[in-house]
Amino acid sequence: TPDSTDWLNYQARMVSSKLVNDAKVNVVEPVYFDRTPSMKLKWASLEKMENEELLKVVTNEKNVNSFDGFVQSWENAGGKQITDEVNQAIKK
């Protein structure tokens, strides 16, 4: 049986789909295709964190304003180290 959040979840998906469809997207081509040492160890868990957070925002479980906190958590969980390694590799 439906509960009180079903309508909200439906609306969140429909509204977010329209926003994504109507938004102007700045496409960025990747410049690094290798894997850093930290990526090999941490990428799967960072990607899982990202997917879970984005799903919570899209389904309105979390407000989009929580994204800055997520970025900080992602960086602390190894994302900053990976970013630094990629930036170093690009400079070579």
C-alpha positions as CSV (number, residue, x, y, z in Angstrom):
1,T,0.0,0.0,0.0
2,P,1.2,3.5,-0.7
3,D,2.5,5.6,2.1
4,S,2.8,9.4,2.6
5,T,6.3,9.6,1.1
6,D,5.3,7.9,-2.2
7,W,3.9,11.1,-3.7
8,L,6.9,13.1,-2.5
9,N,9.4,10.7,-4.0
10,Y,7.5,10.6,-7.3
11,Q,7.5,14.4,-7.5
12,A,11.2,14.6,-6.6
13,R,12.0,12.3,-9.5
14,M,9.8,14.1,-11.9
15,V,11.0,17.6,-11.0
16,S,14.7,16.6,-10.9
17,S,14.3,14.9,-14.3
18,K,13.0,18.0,-15.8
19,L,15.7,20.2,-14.2
20,V,18.4,17.9,-15.5
21,N,16.8,17.8,-19.0
22,D,16.4,21.6,-19.1
23,A,19.8,22.5,-17.6
24,K,22.7,23.8,-19.7
25,V,25.5,21.4,-19.2
26,N,29.2,22.3,-19.4
27,V,30.8,19.1,-20.8
28,V,34.3,18.5,-19.5
29,E,36.4,16.0,-21.3
30,P,38.6,13.9,-19.0
31,V,42.3,14.6,-19.2
32,Y,43.5,11.6,-17.1
33,F,42.8,8.0,-18.0
34,D,45.2,6.1,-15.7
35,R,44.7,5.0,-12.1
36,T,46.7,6.4,-9.2
37,P,47.8,4.2,-6.3
38,S,45.1,5.7,-4.1
39,M,42.4,5.1,-6.8
40,K,43.2,1.4,-6.7
41,L,42.5,1.3,-3.0
42,K,39.8,3.9,-2.5
43,W,37.9,4.6,-5.7
44,A,35.2,1.9,-5.2
45,S,34.2,3.2,-1.8
46,L,34.3,6.9,-2.9
47,E,32.1,6.1,-5.9
48,K,29.7,4.3,-3.6
49,M,29.6,7.3,-1.3
50,E,28.9,9.6,-4.3
51,N,26.1,7.4,-5.7
52,E,24.4,7.1,-2.4
53,E,24.6,10.9,-1.8
54,L,23.3,11.8,-5.2
55,L,20.4,9.3,-4.8
56,K,19.5,10.9,-1.5
57,V,19.5,14.4,-3.1
58,V,17.5,13.3,-6.2
59,T,14.9,11.5,-4.1
60,N,14.6,14.5,-1.8
61,E,15.9,12.5,1.2
62,K,18.6,15.2,1.6
63,N,18.6,18.8,0.5
64,V,21.0,19.8,-2.3
65,N,22.6,22.2,0.2
66,S,24.0,19.2,2.0
67,F,26.4,18.7,-1.0
68,D,29.2,20.8,0.5
69,G,29.3,18.6,3.5
70,F,29.4,15.5,1.3
71,V,32.4,17.0,-0.7
72,Q,34.2,17.5,2.6
73,S,33.5,13.8,3.6
74,W,34.5,12.6,0.1
75,E,37.8,14.5,0.3
76,N,38.5,13.2,3.8
77,A,37.8,9.6,2.7
78,G,40.6,9.8,0.1
79,G,39.2,12.0,-2.6
80,K,41.6,14.8,-1.9
81,Q,44.6,12.5,-2.0
82,I,43.4,11.1,-5.4
83,T,42.8,14.6,-6.7
84,D,46.3,15.6,-5.7
85,E,47.8,12.5,-7.3
86,V,45.9,13.2,-10.6
87,N,47.0,16.8,-10.6
88,Q,50.6,15.8,-10.1
89,A,50.4,13.2,-12.9
90,I,48.9,15.8,-15.3
91,K,51.8,18.2,-14.6
92,K,54.4,15.5,-15.7
